[in-house]
Amino acid sequence: MATKDTGGGQQRANRSSEEVEEAEVEANESSDLKDRKAKLDDDVDAVLDDIDEILESDAESFVRSYVQKGGQ
C-alpha cells in the first residue's frame, strides 16, 4: 500500500512559526495594555485622592448641599 505525502510536516512548521509570531504580538499588546492600565490606575487614584482631600477639608458643606430642604 502506497502512502501519500501531503507535505503536512511543512504545514505544521509554518503553523508553529505563525503561532510563535502571534504569541509575540500578543505579548507586545499585553505589555501595552498593562502600561495603559497602570497609567489609568494612577489617574484614577489621583482623582480619588483629590476627592478625599476635598471631603476632609469641607465634608460638612458637601453633605449639606445634598440635604433636602422643606418639600423638595
DSSP file (Angstrom, degrees, kcal/mol; ACC not computed):
  #  RESIDUE AA STRUCTURE BP1 BP2  ACC     N-H-->O    O-->H-N    N-H-->O    O-->H-N    TCO  KAPPA ALPHA  PHI   PSI    X-CA   Y-CA   Z-CA
    1    1 A M              0   0    0      0, 0.0     2,-0.3     0, 0.0     0, 0.0   0.000 360.0 360.0 360.0 128.9    0.0    0.0    0.0
    2    2 A A        -     0   0    0      1,-0.0     2,-0.3     0, 0.0     0, 0.0  -0.609 360.0-137.8 -87.3 142.7    1.5    3.4   -1.1
    3    3 A T        -     0   0    0     -2,-0.3     2,-0.5     2,-0.0    -1,-0.0  -0.773  13.0-132.1-100.0 147.5    1.4    6.3    1.3
    4    4 A K        -     0   0    0     -2,-0.3     2,-0.8     2,-0.0     0, 0.0  -0.854  10.3-145.3-102.2 126.1    0.6    9.8    0.1
    5    5 A D        +     0   0    0     -2,-0.5    -2,-0.0     1,-0.1     0, 0.0  -0.808  21.7 173.4 -92.5 112.9    2.8   12.6    1.1
    6    6 A T        -     0   0    0     -2,-0.8    -1,-0.1     0, 0.0    -2,-0.0   0.445  49.9-114.3 -98.2  -1.2    0.7   15.7    1.6
    7    7 A G    >>  +     0   0    0      3,-0.1     4,-1.7     1,-0.0     3,-0.6   0.756  64.7 149.4  74.2  22.9    3.5   17.9    3.0
    8    8 A G  H 3>  +     0   0    0      1,-0.2     4,-2.3     2,-0.2     5,-0.2   0.822  64.3  60.9 -59.7 -32.7    1.8   18.0    6.3
    9    9 A G  H 3> S+     0   0    0      1,-0.2     4,-1.8     2,-0.2    -1,-0.2   0.897 104.4  48.3 -62.1 -40.3    5.1   18.3    8.1
   10   10 A Q  H <> S+     0   0    0     -3,-0.6     4,-2.2     2,-0.2    -1,-0.2   0.894 110.0  51.7 -68.4 -39.1    5.9   21.6    6.4
   11   11 A Q  H  X S+     0   0    0     -4,-1.7     4,-2.7     1,-0.2    -2,-0.2   0.897 107.9  52.5 -63.7 -39.6    2.4   23.0    7.1
   12   12 A R  H  X S+     0   0    0     -4,-2.3     4,-2.5     1,-0.2    -1,-0.2   0.898 107.8  51.5 -63.4 -38.9    2.9   22.2   10.8
   13   13 A A  H  X S+     0   0    0     -4,-1.8     4,-2.3     2,-0.2    -1,-0.2   0.909 110.7  48.6 -64.4 -40.8    6.2   24.0   10.8
   14   14 A N  H  X S+     0   0    0     -4,-2.2     4,-2.5     1,-0.2    -2,-0.2   0.918 111.2  49.7 -64.5 -42.4    4.5   27.0    9.2
   15   15 A R  H  X S+     0   0    0     -4,-2.7     4,-2.8     1,-0.2    -2,-0.2   0.907 109.6  52.1 -62.1 -40.2    1.7   26.9   11.8
   16   16 A S  H  X S+     0   0    0     -4,-2.5     4,-2.1     2,-0.2    -2,-0.2   0.928 111.2  45.5 -63.3 -44.7    4.3   26.7   14.6
   17   17 A S  H  X S+     0   0    0     -4,-2.3     4,-2.2     1,-0.2    -1,-0.2   0.874 113.3  50.9 -68.1 -34.9    6.2   29.7   13.3
   18   18 A E  H  X S+     0   0    0     -4,-2.5     4,-2.7     2,-0.2    -2,-0.2   0.903 109.1  51.2 -65.7 -40.5    2.9   31.6   12.9
   19   19 A E  H  X S+     0   0    0     -4,-2.8     4,-2.4     2,-0.2    -2,-0.2   0.889 109.5  50.2 -63.5 -38.7    1.9   30.7   16.4
   20   20 A V  H  X S+     0   0    0     -4,-2.1     4,-2.2     2,-0.2    -1,-0.2   0.920 111.4  48.1 -65.1 -43.9    5.2   32.0   17.7
   21   21 A E  H  X S+     0   0    0     -4,-2.2     4,-2.4     1,-0.2    -2,-0.2   0.915 112.3  49.3 -63.3 -42.2    4.7   35.3   15.8
   22   22 A E  H  X S+     0   0    0     -4,-2.7     4,-2.8     1,-0.2    -1,-0.2   0.898 109.7  51.6 -62.7 -40.3    1.1   35.6   17.1
   23   23 A A  H  X S+     0   0    0     -4,-2.4     4,-2.4     2,-0.2    -1,-0.2   0.891 109.4  50.2 -64.5 -38.8    2.3   34.9   20.7
   24   24 A E  H  X S+     0   0    0     -4,-2.2     4,-2.3     2,-0.2    -2,-0.2   0.921 111.5  47.8 -64.9 -43.2    5.0   37.7   20.3
   25   25 A V  H  X S+     0   0    0     -4,-2.4     4,-2.7     1,-0.2     5,-0.2   0.926 112.8  48.9 -62.8 -44.5    2.3   40.1   19.0
   26   26 A E  H  X S+     0   0    0     -4,-2.8     4,-2.9     1,-0.2    -1,-0.2   0.885 110.0  51.8 -62.7 -38.1    0.0   39.2   21.9
   27   27 A A  H  X S+     0   0    0     -4,-2.4     4,-2.2     2,-0.2    -1,-0.2   0.910 111.3  46.9 -64.9 -41.7    2.9   39.6   24.4
   28   28 A N  H  X S+     0   0    0     -4,-2.3     4,-2.3     2,-0.2    -2,-0.2   0.921 114.6  46.5 -65.5 -43.3    3.6   43.1   23.0
   29   29 A E  H  X S+     0   0    0     -4,-2.7     4,-2.9     2,-0.2    -2,-0.2   0.900 111.2  52.7 -64.5 -40.1   -0.1   44.0   23.1
   30   30 A S  H  X S+     0   0    0     -4,-2.9     4,-2.5     2,-0.2    -1,-0.2   0.903 109.2  49.2 -62.1 -41.0   -0.3   42.6   26.6
   31   31 A S  H  X S+     0   0    0     -4,-2.2     4,-2.2     2,-0.2    -1,-0.2   0.912 111.9  48.6 -64.3 -42.4    2.6   44.8   27.6
   32   32 A D  H  X S+     0   0    0     -4,-2.3     4,-2.5     2,-0.2    -2,-0.2   0.910 111.9  49.6 -63.1 -42.2    1.0   47.8   26.1
   33   33 A L  H  X S+     0   0    0     -4,-2.9     4,-2.7     1,-0.2    -2,-0.2   0.893 109.7  51.0 -64.6 -39.6   -2.3   47.1   27.8
   34   34 A K  H  X S+     0   0    0     -4,-2.5     4,-2.5     2,-0.2    -1,-0.2   0.901 110.6  49.3 -64.1 -39.9   -0.6   46.6   31.1
   35   35 A D  H  X S+     0   0    0     -4,-2.2     4,-2.2     2,-0.2    -2,-0.2   0.924 112.8  46.7 -64.6 -44.1    1.2   50.0   30.6
   36   36 A R  H  X S+     0   0    0     -4,-2.5     4,-2.6     2,-0.2    -2,-0.2   0.907 112.5  50.3 -64.0 -41.4   -2.1   51.7   29.8
   37   37 A K  H  X S+     0   0    0     -4,-2.7     4,-2.9     1,-0.2    -2,-0.2   0.917 109.8  50.5 -63.5 -43.2   -3.9   50.0   32.7
   38   38 A A  H  X S+     0   0    0     -4,-2.5     4,-2.1     2,-0.2    -1,-0.2   0.908 111.8  47.9 -61.6 -41.7   -1.2   51.2   35.1
   39   39 A K  H  X S+     0   0    0     -4,-2.2     4,-2.2     2,-0.2    -2,-0.2   0.921 113.2  47.4 -66.1 -43.1   -1.4   54.8   33.8
   40   40 A L  H  X S+     0   0    0     -4,-2.6     4,-2.7     2,-0.2     5,-0.2   0.900 110.0  53.1 -64.6 -40.0   -5.2   54.7   34.1
   41   41 A D  H  X S+     0   0    0     -4,-2.9     4,-2.5     1,-0.2    -1,-0.2   0.910 109.4  49.2 -59.9 -42.2   -5.0   53.3   37.6
   42   42 A D  H  X S+     0   0    0     -4,-2.1     4,-2.1     2,-0.2    -2,-0.2   0.907 111.2  49.6 -63.8 -41.3   -2.6   56.1   38.6
   43   43 A D  H  X S+     0   0    0     -4,-2.2     4,-2.1     2,-0.2    -2,-0.2   0.917 111.8  47.8 -64.2 -43.6   -5.0   58.7   37.1
   44   44 A V  H  X S+     0   0    0     -4,-2.7     4,-2.6     1,-0.2     5,-0.2   0.915 110.8  51.6 -64.1 -42.9   -8.0   57.2   39.0
   45   45 A D  H  X S+     0   0    0     -4,-2.5     4,-2.3    -5,-0.2    -1,-0.2   0.893 108.7  51.6 -60.7 -39.5   -6.0   57.1   42.2
   46   46 A A  H  X S+     0   0    0     -4,-2.1     4,-2.1     2,-0.2    -1,-0.2   0.912 110.5  48.0 -64.6 -42.0   -5.1   60.8   41.8
   47   47 A V  H  X S+     0   0    0     -4,-2.1     4,-2.2     1,-0.2    -2,-0.2   0.921 112.0  49.2 -64.8 -43.6   -8.7   61.8   41.2
   48   48 A L  H  X S+     0   0    0     -4,-2.6     4,-2.5     1,-0.2    -1,-0.2   0.875 109.0  53.0 -64.4 -36.6   -9.8   59.8   44.3
   49   49 A D  H  X S+     0   0    0     -4,-2.3     4,-2.3    -5,-0.2    -1,-0.2   0.905 108.3  50.8 -63.5 -40.7   -7.1   61.4   46.4
   50   50 A D  H  X S+     0   0    0     -4,-2.1     4,-2.2     2,-0.2    -2,-0.2   0.920 110.4  49.1 -61.9 -43.1   -8.4   64.9   45.3
   51   51 A I  H  X S+     0   0    0     -4,-2.2     4,-2.6     1,-0.2     5,-0.2   0.920 110.3  51.1 -62.5 -43.9  -11.9   63.9   46.3
   52   52 A D  H  X S+     0   0    0     -4,-2.5     4,-2.5     1,-0.2    -1,-0.2   0.906 109.2  50.9 -59.7 -42.6  -10.7   62.7   49.6
   53   53 A E  H  X S+     0   0    0     -4,-2.3     4,-1.8     2,-0.2    -1,-0.2   0.913 111.3  47.6 -62.5 -42.7   -8.8   65.9   50.2
   54   54 A I  H  X S+     0   0    0     -4,-2.2     4,-2.3     1,-0.2    -2,-0.2   0.926 113.3  47.7 -64.7 -44.5  -11.9   68.0   49.4
   55   55 A L  H  X S+     0   0    0     -4,-2.6     4,-1.0     1,-0.2    -2,-0.2   0.874 110.1  52.8 -66.1 -36.5  -14.1   65.9   51.7
   56   56 A E  H  < S+     0   0    0     -4,-2.5    -1,-0.2    -5,-0.2     3,-0.2   0.882 116.5  38.6 -65.5 -37.2  -11.6   66.0   54.5
   57   57 A S  H  < S+     0   0    0     -4,-1.8    -2,-0.2    -5,-0.2    -1,-0.2   0.791 136.9  13.0 -85.8 -27.6  -11.5   69.8   54.4
   58   58 A D  H  X S+     0   0    0     -4,-2.3     4,-1.6    -5,-0.2    -2,-0.2  -0.140  75.1 134.6-144.7  43.6  -15.1   70.6   53.7
   59   59 A A  H  X S+     0   0    0     -4,-1.0     4,-2.6     1,-0.2     5,-0.2   0.870  71.8  58.2 -65.3 -38.0  -17.2   67.5   54.2
   60   60 A E  H  > S+     0   0    0      1,-0.2     4,-2.4     2,-0.2    -1,-0.2   0.932 109.1  42.5 -62.1 -47.2  -19.9   69.3   56.2
   61   61 A S  H  > S+     0   0    0      2,-0.2     4,-1.5     1,-0.2    -1,-0.2   0.846 112.1  56.3 -69.2 -31.5  -20.8   71.7   53.4
   62   62 A F  H  < S+     0   0    0     -4,-1.6     4,-0.4     2,-0.2    -2,-0.2   0.936 111.1  42.9 -62.6 -46.0  -20.6   68.9   50.9
   63   63 A V  H >X S+     0   0    0     -4,-2.6     3,-1.7     1,-0.2     4,-0.5   0.904 109.9  56.9 -67.4 -41.5  -23.2   66.9   52.8
   64   64 A R  H >< S+     0   0    0     -4,-2.4     3,-0.9     1,-0.3    -1,-0.2   0.822  97.1  63.4 -60.2 -31.2  -25.4   69.9   53.4
   65   65 A S  T 3< S+     0   0    0     -4,-1.5    -1,-0.3     1,-0.2    -2,-0.2   0.708 107.3  43.7 -67.7 -17.6  -25.6   70.6   49.7
   66   66 A Y  T <4 S+     0   0    0     -3,-1.7     2,-0.3    -4,-0.4    -1,-0.2   0.445  86.8 108.7-105.3  -2.5  -27.3   67.2   49.3
   67   67 A V  S << S-     0   0    0     -3,-0.9     2,-0.1    -4,-0.5    -3,-0.0  -0.592  74.6-117.0 -76.7 133.1  -29.7   67.5   52.2
   68   68 A Q        -     0   0    0     -2,-0.3     2,-0.5     2,-0.0    -1,-0.1  -0.442  25.5-146.9 -71.2 142.1  -33.3   68.0   51.1
   69   69 A K    >   -     0   0    0     -2,-0.1     3,-1.9     0, 0.0    -1,-0.0  -0.936  50.8 -47.1-113.3 129.8  -34.9   71.3   52.2
   70   70 A G  T 3  S-     0   0    0     -2,-0.5    -2,-0.0     1,-0.3     0, 0.0  -0.244 124.0  -6.8  56.2-122.8  -38.5   71.6   53.0
   71   71 A G  T 3         0   0    0      1,-0.2    -1,-0.3    -2,-0.0    -3,-0.0   0.203 360.0 360.0 -94.0  15.8  -40.8   70.0   50.4
   72   72 A Q    <         0   0    0     -3,-1.9    -1,-0.2     0, 0.0    -2,-0.1   0.500 360.0 360.0 -71.2 360.0  -38.1   69.1   47.9
